[in-house]
Amino acid sequence: MACLFCRARKIGCIRPPENEPDQTCNQCLRRKLTCGYPTESRRGYHTRTTNS
């Protein structure tokens, strides 16, 4: 899963291994940005509203 910065720029997001304390990706490290990940998944079915 890409971080918010990489997702907005549509660039490759390379995360460090899970056991490292700092979870900042390479792109954010290079630019000295705060690396943030989305909290909940946006995937799934959309609910349809019925027009009665």
PDB file with one MODEL, atoms N, CA, C and O in Angstrom:
MODEL        1
ATOM      1  N   MET A   1       0.840  -1.164   0.000  1.00  0.00           N
ATOM      2  CA  MET A   1       0.000   0.000   0.000  1.00  0.00           C
ATOM      3  C   MET A   1       0.896   1.241   0.000  1.00  0.00           C
ATOM      4  O   MET A   1       1.864   1.325   0.755  1.00  0.00           O
ATOM      5  N   ALA A   2       0.561   2.176  -0.838  1.00  0.00           N
ATOM      6  CA  ALA A   2       1.343   3.400  -0.959  1.00  0.00           C
ATOM      7  C   ALA A   2       0.912   4.417   0.095  1.00  0.00           C
ATOM      8  O   ALA A   2      -0.245   4.448   0.514  1.00  0.00           O
ATOM      9  N   CYS A   3       1.865   5.247   0.513  1.00  0.00           N
ATOM     10  CA  CYS A   3       1.540   6.316   1.460  1.00  0.00           C
ATOM     11  C   CYS A   3       0.756   7.404   0.727  1.00  0.00           C
ATOM     12  O   CYS A   3       0.624   7.363  -0.496  1.00  0.00           O
ATOM     13  N   LEU A   4       0.247   8.359   1.466  1.00  0.00           N
ATOM     14  CA  LEU A   4      -0.599   9.400   0.885  1.00  0.00           C
ATOM     15  C   LEU A   4       0.152  10.254  -0.132  1.00  0.00           C
ATOM     16  O   LEU A   4      -0.407  10.608  -1.169  1.00  0.00           O
ATOM     17  N   PHE A   5       1.423  10.591   0.154  1.00  0.00           N
ATOM     18  CA  PHE A   5       2.216  11.400  -0.774  1.00  0.00           C
ATOM     19  C   PHE A   5       2.446  10.647  -2.082  1.00  0.00           C
ATOM     20  O   PHE A   5       2.235  11.200  -3.162  1.00  0.00           O
ATOM     21  N   CYS A   6       2.875   9.393  -1.989  1.00  0.00           N
ATOM     22  CA  CYS A   6       3.155   8.593  -3.189  1.00  0.00           C
ATOM     23  C   CYS A   6       1.876   8.324  -3.977  1.00  0.00           C
ATOM     24  O   CYS A   6       1.899   8.309  -5.207  1.00  0.00           O
ATOM     25  N   ARG A   7       0.777   8.115  -3.286  1.00  0.00           N
ATOM     26  CA  ARG A   7      -0.494   7.876  -3.962  1.00  0.00           C
ATOM     27  C   ARG A   7      -0.940   9.117  -4.724  1.00  0.00           C
ATOM     28  O   ARG A   7      -1.450   9.007  -5.839  1.00  0.00           O
ATOM     29  N   ALA A   8      -0.755  10.294  -4.138  1.00  0.00           N
ATOM     30  CA  ALA A   8      -1.153  11.536  -4.804  1.00  0.00           C
ATOM     31  C   ALA A   8      -0.284  11.803  -6.028  1.00  0.00           C
ATOM     32  O   ALA A   8      -0.774  12.311  -7.037  1.00  0.00           O
ATOM     33  N   ARG A   9       1.006  11.462  -5.947  1.00  0.00           N
ATOM     34  CA  ARG A   9       1.936  11.700  -7.052  1.00  0.00           C
ATOM     35  C   ARG A   9       1.982  10.533  -8.042  1.00  0.00           C
ATOM     36  O   ARG A   9       2.576  10.640  -9.114  1.00  0.00           O
ATOM     37  N   LYS A  10       1.345   9.414  -7.665  1.00  0.00           N
ATOM     38  CA  LYS A  10       1.352   8.186  -8.474  1.00  0.00           C
ATOM     39  C   LYS A  10       2.779   7.730  -8.766  1.00  0.00           C
ATOM     40  O   LYS A  10       3.151   7.474  -9.911  1.00  0.00           O
ATOM     41  N   ILE A  11       3.573   7.636  -7.685  1.00  0.00           N
ATOM     42  CA  ILE A  11       4.953   7.170  -7.789  1.00  0.00           C
ATOM     43  C   ILE A  11       5.124   5.941  -6.908  1.00  0.00           C
ATOM     44  O   ILE A  11       4.286   5.661  -6.050  1.00  0.00           O
ATOM     45  N   GLY A  12       6.203   5.215  -7.121  1.00  0.00           N
ATOM     46  CA  GLY A  12       6.459   4.004  -6.360  1.00  0.00           C
ATOM     47  C   GLY A  12       6.765   4.301  -4.904  1.00  0.00           C
ATOM     48  O   GLY A  12       7.569   5.183  -4.599  1.00  0.00           O
ATOM     49  N   CYS A  13       6.134   3.575  -4.019  1.00  0.00           N
ATOM     50  CA  CYS A  13       6.305   3.760  -2.578  1.00  0.00           C
ATOM     51  C   CYS A  13       7.002   2.521  -2.027  1.00  0.00           C
ATOM     52  O   CYS A  13       6.413   1.441  -1.988  1.00  0.00           O
ATOM     53  N   ILE A  14       8.253   2.674  -1.603  1.00  0.00           N
ATOM     54  CA  ILE A  14       9.021   1.549  -1.077  1.00  0.00           C
ATOM     55  C   ILE A  14       9.120   1.708   0.432  1.00  0.00           C
ATOM     56  O   ILE A  14       9.844   2.566   0.937  1.00  0.00           O
ATOM     57  N   ARG A  15       8.377   0.865   1.141  1.00  0.00           N
ATOM     58  CA  ARG A  15       8.354   0.916   2.601  1.00  0.00           C
ATOM     59  C   ARG A  15       9.491   0.092   3.169  1.00  0.00           C
ATOM     60  O   ARG A  15       9.907  -0.891   2.556  1.00  0.00           O
ATOM     61  N   PRO A  16      10.006   0.478   4.341  1.00  0.00           N
ATOM     62  CA  PRO A  16      11.022  -0.336   5.009  1.00  0.00           C
ATOM     63  C   PRO A  16      10.380  -1.601   5.581  1.00  0.00           C
ATOM     64  O   PRO A  16       9.155  -1.691   5.658  1.00  0.00           O
ATOM     65  N   PRO A  17      11.194  -2.572   5.982  1.00  0.00           N
ATOM     66  CA  PRO A  17      10.634  -3.791   6.585  1.00  0.00           C
ATOM     67  C   PRO A  17       9.805  -3.466   7.830  1.00  0.00           C
ATOM     68  O   PRO A  17      10.016  -2.441   8.479  1.00  0.00           O
ATOM     69  N   GLU A  18       8.864  -4.349   8.152  1.00  0.00           N
ATOM     70  CA  GLU A  18       7.941  -4.133   9.269  1.00  0.00           C
ATOM     71  C   GLU A  18       8.648  -4.002  10.617  1.00  0.00           C
ATOM     72  O   GLU A  18       8.141  -3.321  11.509  1.00  0.00           O
ATOM     73  N   ASN A  19       9.816  -4.645  10.786  1.00  0.00           N
ATOM     74  CA  ASN A  19      10.483  -4.641  12.089  1.00  0.00           C
ATOM     75  C   ASN A  19      11.265  -3.355  12.361  1.00  0.00           C
ATOM     76  O   ASN A  19      11.788  -3.190  13.463  1.00  0.00           O
ATOM     77  N   GLU A  20      11.363  -2.439  11.395  1.00  0.00           N
ATOM     78  CA  GLU A  20      12.059  -1.171  11.609  1.00  0.00           C
ATOM     79  C   GLU A  20      11.132  -0.200  12.335  1.00  0.00           C
ATOM     80  O   GLU A  20       9.941  -0.141  12.032  1.00  0.00           O
ATOM     81  N   PRO A  21      11.669   0.569  13.298  1.00  0.00           N
ATOM     82  CA  PRO A  21      10.809   1.486  14.056  1.00  0.00           C
ATOM     83  C   PRO A  21      10.280   2.654  13.226  1.00  0.00           C
ATOM     84  O   PRO A  21       9.149   3.090  13.438  1.00  0.00           O
ATOM     85  N   ASP A  22      11.072   3.165  12.292  1.00  0.00           N
ATOM     86  CA  ASP A  22      10.646   4.288  11.455  1.00  0.00           C
ATOM     87  C   ASP A  22      10.044   3.731  10.176  1.00  0.00           C
ATOM     88  O   ASP A  22      10.749   3.100   9.389  1.00  0.00           O
ATOM     89  N   GLN A  23       8.755   3.953   9.953  1.00  0.00           N
ATOM     90  CA  GLN A  23       8.057   3.400   8.796  1.00  0.00           C
ATOM     91  C   GLN A  23       7.912   4.412   7.668  1.00  0.00           C
ATOM     92  O   GLN A  23       6.930   4.376   6.927  1.00  0.00           O
ATOM     93  N   THR A  24       8.886   5.321   7.528  1.00  0.00           N
ATOM     94  CA  THR A  24       8.854   6.319   6.468  1.00  0.00           C
ATOM     95  C   THR A  24       9.383   5.703   5.178  1.00  0.00           C
ATOM     96  O   THR A  24      10.430   5.055   5.182  1.00  0.00           O
ATOM     97  N   CYS A  25       8.661   5.903   4.071  1.00  0.00           N
ATOM     98  CA  CYS A  25       9.082   5.332   2.790  1.00  0.00           C
ATOM     99  C   CYS A  25      10.261   6.118   2.212  1.00  0.00           C
ATOM    100  O   CYS A  25      10.587   7.203   2.693  1.00  0.00           O
ATOM    101  N   ASN A  26      10.894   5.563   1.181  1.00  0.00           N
ATOM    102  CA  ASN A  26      12.078   6.186   0.583  1.00  0.00           C
ATOM    103  C   ASN A  26      11.782   7.549  -0.018  1.00  0.00           C
ATOM    104  O   ASN A  26      12.594   8.465   0.109  1.00  0.00           O
ATOM    105  N   GLN A  27      10.635   7.703  -0.672  1.00  0.00           N
ATOM    106  CA  GLN A  27      10.289   8.980  -1.299  1.00  0.00           C
ATOM    107  C   GLN A  27      10.128  10.082  -0.252  1.00  0.00           C
ATOM    108  O   GLN A  27      10.611  11.197  -0.450  1.00  0.00           O
ATOM    109  N   CYS A  28       9.459   9.782   0.853  1.00  0.00           N
ATOM    110  CA  CYS A  28       9.258  10.781   1.909  1.00  0.00           C
ATOM    111  C   CYS A  28      10.563  11.080   2.644  1.00  0.00           C
ATOM    112  O   CYS A  28      10.797  12.219   3.047  1.00  0.00           O
ATOM    113  N   LEU A  29      11.414  10.068   2.822  1.00  0.00           N
ATOM    114  CA  LEU A  29      12.717  10.301   3.441  1.00  0.00           C
ATOM    115  C   LEU A  29      13.548  11.255   2.600  1.00  0.00           C
ATOM    116  O   LEU A  29      14.182  12.165   3.134  1.00  0.00           O
ATOM    117  N   ARG A  30      13.550  11.056   1.306  1.00  0.00           N
ATOM    118  CA  ARG A  30      14.327  11.883   0.396  1.00  0.00           C
ATOM    119  C   ARG A  30      13.858  13.335   0.427  1.00  0.00           C
ATOM    120  O   ARG A  30      14.666  14.259   0.334  1.00  0.00           O
ATOM    121  N   ARG A  31      12.554  13.527   0.556  1.00  0.00           N
ATOM    122  CA  ARG A  31      11.988  14.883   0.545  1.00  0.00           C
ATOM    123  C   ARG A  31      11.794  15.458   1.947  1.00  0.00           C
ATOM    124  O   ARG A  31      11.335  16.590   2.100  1.00  0.00           O
ATOM    125  N   LYS A  32      12.146  14.674   2.973  1.00  0.00           N
ATOM    126  CA  LYS A  32      11.996  15.073   4.378  1.00  0.00           C
ATOM    127  C   LYS A  32      10.549  15.443   4.701  1.00  0.00           C
ATOM    128  O   LYS A  32      10.275  16.483   5.299  1.00  0.00           O
ATOM    129  N   LEU A  33       9.631  14.565   4.288  1.00  0.00           N
ATOM    130  CA  LEU A  33       8.207  14.760   4.531  1.00  0.00           C
ATOM    131  C   LEU A  33       7.711  13.788   5.591  1.00  0.00           C
ATOM    132  O   LEU A  33       8.359  12.783   5.883  1.00  0.00           O
ATOM    133  N   THR A  34       6.574  14.095   6.152  1.00  0.00           N
ATOM    134  CA  THR A  34       5.919  13.169   7.069  1.00  0.00           C
ATOM    135  C   THR A  34       5.191  12.125   6.235  1.00  0.00           C
ATOM    136  O   THR A  34       4.377  12.464   5.376  1.00  0.00           O
ATOM    137  N   CYS A  35       5.482  10.872   6.488  1.00  0.00           N
ATOM    138  CA  CYS A  35       4.910   9.777   5.710  1.00  0.00           C
ATOM    139  C   CYS A  35       3.660   9.274   6.433  1.00  0.00           C
ATOM    140  O   CYS A  35       3.739   8.789   7.561  1.00  0.00           O
ATOM    141  N   GLY A  36       2.516   9.393   5.778  1.00  0.00           N
ATOM    142  CA  GLY A  36       1.263   8.957   6.384  1.00  0.00           C
ATOM    143  C   GLY A  36       0.555   7.952   5.497  1.00  0.00           C
ATOM    144  O   GLY A  36       0.621   8.027   4.271  1.00  0.00           O
ATOM    145  N   TYR A  37      -0.117   7.020   6.130  1.00  0.00           N
ATOM    146  CA  TYR A  37      -0.846   5.981   5.410  1.00  0.00           C
ATOM    147  C   TYR A  37      -2.329   6.115   5.697  1.00  0.00           C
ATOM    148  O   TYR A  37      -2.711   6.530   6.791  1.00  0.00           O
ATOM    149  N   PRO A  38      -3.178   5.767   4.726  1.00  0.00           N
ATOM    150  CA  PRO A  38      -4.625   5.856   4.963  1.00  0.00           C
ATOM    151  C   PRO A  38      -5.044   4.929   6.097  1.00  0.00           C
ATOM    152  O   PRO A  38      -4.509   3.830   6.243  1.00  0.00           O
ATOM    153  N   THR A  39      -5.998   5.379   6.893  1.00  0.00           N
ATOM    154  CA  THR A  39      -6.411   4.601   8.061  1.00  0.00           C
ATOM    155  C   THR A  39      -7.373   3.481   7.708  1.00  0.00           C
ATOM    156  O   THR A  39      -7.297   2.400   8.292  1.00  0.00           O
ATOM    157  N   GLU A  40      -8.266   3.711   6.775  1.00  0.00           N
ATOM    158  CA  GLU A  40      -9.204   2.649   6.420  1.00  0.00           C
ATOM    159  C   GLU A  40      -9.206   2.437   4.917  1.00  0.00           C
ATOM    160  O   GLU A  40      -8.927   3.352   4.142  1.00  0.00           O
ATOM    161  N   SER A  41      -9.521   1.231   4.527  1.00  0.00           N
ATOM    162  CA  SER A  41      -9.536   0.873   3.118  1.00  0.00           C
ATOM    163  C   SER A  41     -10.746   1.483   2.436  1.00  0.00           C
ATOM    164  O   SER A  41     -11.837   1.506   3.006  1.00  0.00           O
ATOM    165  N   ARG A  42     -10.565   1.972   1.235  1.00  0.00           N
ATOM    166  CA  ARG A  42     -11.674   2.558   0.483  1.00  0.00           C
ATOM    167  C   ARG A  42     -12.290   1.546  -0.470  1.00  0.00           C
ATOM    168  O   ARG A  42     -13.231   1.879  -1.191  1.00  0.00           O
ATOM    169  N   ARG A  43     -11.791   0.343  -0.490  1.00  0.00           N
ATOM    170  CA  ARG A  43     -12.329  -0.669  -1.386  1.00  0.00           C
ATOM    171  C   ARG A  43     -13.617  -1.245  -0.834  1.00  0.00           C
ATOM    172  O   ARG A  43     -13.858  -1.231   0.374  1.00  0.00           O
ATOM    173  N   GLY A  44     -14.429  -1.744  -1.727  1.00  0.00           N
ATOM    174  CA  GLY A  44     -15.665  -2.377  -1.298  1.00  0.00           C
ATOM    175  C   GLY A  44     -16.809  -1.985  -2.198  1.00  0.00           C
ATOM    176  O   GLY A  44     -16.638  -1.250  -3.170  1.00  0.00           O
ATOM    177  N   TYR A  45     -17.963  -2.481  -1.864  1.00  0.00           N
ATOM    178  CA  TYR A  45     -19.145  -2.214  -2.660  1.00  0.00           C
ATOM    179  C   TYR A  45     -19.775  -0.890  -2.239  1.00  0.00           C
ATOM    180  O   TYR A  45     -19.811  -0.548  -1.058  1.00  0.00           O
ATOM    181  N   HIS A  46     -20.259  -0.171  -3.209  1.00  0.00           N
ATOM    182  CA  HIS A  46     -20.963   1.071  -2.933  1.00  0.00           C
ATOM    183  C   HIS A  46     -22.439   0.743  -2.725  1.00  0.00           C
ATOM    184  O   HIS A  46     -22.994  -0.116  -3.411  1.00  0.00           O
ATOM    185  N   THR A  47     -23.051   1.413  -1.801  1.00  0.00           N
ATOM    186  CA  THR A  47     -24.477   1.205  -1.582  1.00  0.00           C
ATOM    187  C   THR A  47     -25.250   2.114  -2.521  1.00  0.00           C
ATOM    188  O   THR A  47     -24.919   3.286  -2.697  1.00  0.00           O
ATOM    189  N   ARG A  48     -26.268   1.555  -3.108  1.00  0.00           N
ATOM    190  CA  ARG A  48     -27.095   2.324  -4.034  1.00  0.00           C
ATOM    191  C   ARG A  48     -28.303   2.870  -3.317  1.00  0.00           C
ATOM    192  O   ARG A  48     -28.918   2.195  -2.491  1.00  0.00           O
ATOM    193  N   THR A  49     -28.628   4.085  -3.639  1.00  0.00           N
ATOM    194  CA  THR A  49     -29.849   4.657  -3.090  1.00  0.00           C
ATOM    195  C   THR A  49     -30.953   4.472  -4.120  1.00  0.00           C
ATOM    196  O   THR A  49     -30.732   4.613  -5.322  1.00  0.00           O
ATOM    197  N   THR A  50     -32.125   4.160  -3.635  1.00  0.00           N
ATOM    198  CA  THR A  50     -33.256   3.976  -4.544  1.00  0.00           C
ATOM    199  C   THR A  50     -34.075   5.246  -4.591  1.00  0.00           C
ATOM    200  O   THR A  50     -34.355   5.851  -3.557  1.00  0.00           O
ATOM    201  N   ASN A  51     -34.450   5.644  -5.763  1.00  0.00           N
ATOM    202  CA  ASN A  51     -35.298   6.813  -5.943  1.00  0.00           C
ATOM    203  C   ASN A  51     -36.744   6.352  -6.063  1.00  0.00           C
ATOM    204  O   ASN A  51     -37.173   5.893  -7.121  1.00  0.00           O
ATOM    205  N   SER A  52     -37.481   6.475  -4.986  1.00  0.00           N
ATOM    206  CA  SER A  52     -38.880   6.029  -4.974  1.00  0.00           C
ATOM    207  C   SER A  52     -39.825   7.180  -5.180  1.00  0.00           C
ATOM    208  O   SER A  52     -41.040   6.985  -5.198  1.00  0.00           O
TER     209      SER A  52
ENDMDL
END
